[in-house]
Amino acid sequence: MIKDKEYEVIDEQVSIIMPAYNCQDFIGKAIESVINQTYPNWELIIVDDCSSDQTVEIINDYAKQESRIILKRNKENRGAAYSRNKGIKYAQGEYIAFLDSDDLWDQKKLEMQVDFMKKNKSLFSCTYYRKINEKGEETGQYIKDKSKIYYMDLLKNCPGNSTVMYNAKILGKTFIPDIKKRNDYVMWLKVIKKAGHMETMNCVLGSHRVREGSLSKNKFDLVKYHWYVYRKIERLNLAYSSYLIFYWSLKGVKRSIKIG
């Protein structure tokens, strides 16, 4: 299949979007989890957001050996939403997938998910995933979801960003407002309005890295962003927005108790 680093076109191409900022300790493993995919027809678009560590050097080392890796750099620090939009702008694939710079994919993730979407005529999908710690060790926590997710379900639960894929050939590219947090969540809410629903693969195909302090970091700030999403972006009424904030807050408390 591989001839002088030129890759035969096999099935549809998947464009993988990866924002990066000061992630030198983890991005190498994330990139390797893409390179090791059994599905060969992909491009990895990494958008560096003015990293001050060795992130860019690490990306360039991989890009020199792998022509499917494309590095784009922001002229100034703009945040994850801007970087995701920039990556999507350059994407050439029929499918668009996302991988955070500290997360990992199982080797058959793309192969299985593309096959699942084609067989089920799915336009928008996600998978189960596991949680790992900073050292890459499994925590024993697995995140699952309903087999079919609709807009009202998505308002109460956000799929793992690094598990999501949508058919950009049919749905078109989806861009997001330039907000600091929950910008991936806003994207899924926009995509699901086009797709009608999201389908969940009932198998674990990725790992989400939980970094030190991230579980309890600024919960009130996250609530503020959820409120902004519901009221300003989704334009939900006051009563239902308040209910959703209560729901998310209660879910966060239960998760903290369980972990603690």
N, C-alpha and C positions, 0 to 999 in steps of 0.2 A: 504493500500500500504506500510506503514512503519511498520516494525517489528524489535524492539530492535535496531533501528538506522541502520538496514541493508535495502538497497533500492532495490526493485524489478527492474529488467532490463526492461524498457519500451521503445521500439523503440531504435534509435541510441543514443549513448552517445555523449554529447557535452563537449569538453574541453575548459574551459574559461581561458584565459591567462591575468594575471593582474600584471604588474610591479609596484613596490611600493618604494617610497623614501620620507621620512619625510612628510607623509600625514595623520598624526594623527587626524586632524580635519575633514577629509572627508571619510576615508577608511571604517569606520564602516557602514556608510549609503550605500556605494557601495557594501559591502559584504552582507548586509541585502537585497539589491535589487536582489541579486542572490539567497539567501536562500528562498526568498518569491516567486520565480518563480513557475508557475503552471506546468511546465515541470520538472519532477523529476530526469531524468537521466543525470546528469551533474557532472563534477568535476571542482573545482576552484583551479587553480594553481597560487599561489601568489609568486612572486620572489622579495624578499626584497633586495634593493641595498645599504646595510649598512646604514640604517636609524639611526639617532642620537636622535630621539624623541621617543615617545611611540608607534610608528607604529607596531613594532614586538609584543609588549605586547598585543595590541588590536587584532591583527591577531590571536595570540595564544589563546586568550579568546574565539574567535569564533570557532577556530579549535577544541578546547576541547569539544565543544557541537555539532559539525557538522563534521562527518567523511568524507564528500565530499570535505572539504577544505584542501589543501595541501600547506604547506609553504616550500619554498626553499630560501636559503640565499646565497648571493654572499660573497666571502671572502674579496673582496675589491670593492669599488665603481667603476662600469663599465658602467653605463648609461642604457637607456631604450632599445636600440637595443640588447645589450648583454642579458639583462634580459628577453626580449621577446623570443629570440632564446633559452634561457635556459628553459623557460616555455614550448615552443613548443617541445623541445627535450623530456620532460617527459610526454607530452600529450598522452593519451590512446584513446581518443574519435574519432569516425568517422568524426565528425564535429569539427572545431576549430573556436572559437569566441574570441573576445577581449573586455575587459572592463578596461578603465582607472580608477585609484584608487580614482578619485574625481568625476566620472560620475555615472549615475544611469540608471537602466533599468526599464521599465514598467513591471508589474507583468506577463503579457502573452508574453513577448518578445520572449523567446526561443520557447515556444509552437507554436506561430504563424509563426515564421521564419522557424523552421524546417518543419512545415506543408507546408508552401509556397514552400520551396525548393524541397520537395518530390513530391508535386503535379505538379510542373512545371519542374521537372527534372533539377533543377538549381544546378550548382556546386559552384556558387560564388554570394553572395547577400549582400545587405545593406538595411537600412530602413531610413525613414525620422526621424528627431530628433528635439527637442526643445533646446533652450539655457536657462540656469538658472544662477543666480548670486551666489556669495559665500554663501549666506544665504539659497540657495535652492529655491529662488523665481523665477518664470517664468519671462523672459524679454519680452515676446511677439514675439520673433523671432523664426521662424521655418525654418529649412533647408531641402529643397527638392531637388530631382534630377530626371534625365530622367529615364524612366521605364527600358530602356536597355542601358547599358554603354559599349562602346568599348574602346580599347586601346587609340585611338586618342582623345576620350572624356575625358578619365582619365588623360591624360597629362594636361588638362586644369582645372581639378576639382578633389579634393581629398574627398572621402566619409568620414563620421564621423567614426573615429577609433572604437568607442564603438558600432557601428551598424553592423560591418562587420562579416560575417561568410563564411567559405568555406568548401567544402567536401574534407577532407584530405584522406579519404579512397580511393577516385578515383584520386584526383590530387596529392596526396603525400604531405608531409610537406614542407613548404616553409620557408627558413631562409633568413636573411637579412644581408647586410654588416654592420660593426660596425661604423656607423656614428651617430653623436650626435643628429641631427635634421632631420626631414622628413624621418626617417627610416620606419615608418608605411606606408608612401606613396610609398616608394620603394618596400615594400612587396606587395602592391596591384598591382603595375605595373608588378611584377613578376608573381603573381597569375593569373592575367587576360590573360597573354600570354599562360598559361596552359588551362584556362577555356574557352577562346574565347571571353567571355563577362561577364558582371556583371548585375544582375537584381535587381531593386530597388522595395521594397515593398512600396506602396503608403499609408502608415500610420505611425504615429509618435509612436515610441516604446522605445525611450530613451531620456535622458537629458544630455547635455554637459554643464559642469560647467565652466563658464567664471570667472577666478580668477583675482583679481585686477591687472591692468596694462597689462594683457595678449594680449589685442587687438592691442596695439601699441608697444609692446615690440620687440625691435631690428628687425624692418622690413628689414633693409639692410642685416642683418645676415641671415634671411630666404631666401632672394633673392640669397645670396651666395650659400646656400645649394641647392636651386632649380637649379642653374646653374651647380653645381657639379653633381646633379642627371641626368640632361639632357645630359651633355657633357661626363662625365666620366663613369656613370653607364649605361645610355640608349644609349650612343654614337650617339646622334642626331647631325645633321650638325649645323654649326655655325649660319646660317640664321634662321633655324627653332627654335633653342634654344633661339636666341635673341627675336624672335617673342613671344615665350611662356613666357619669362621673362617679356616682356612688357605687355602681357595679364594679368599675375598674379599681376604685380605691379598696373595696372589700376584697377583691381578688388579690390585690397586692399585699394586703394584711395577711390573708390566709397563706400566701406563698412564703412570706417572711417567717410566719410561725412554723410552717412545715420545714423550712430550711434550717431555722434556728433550733 
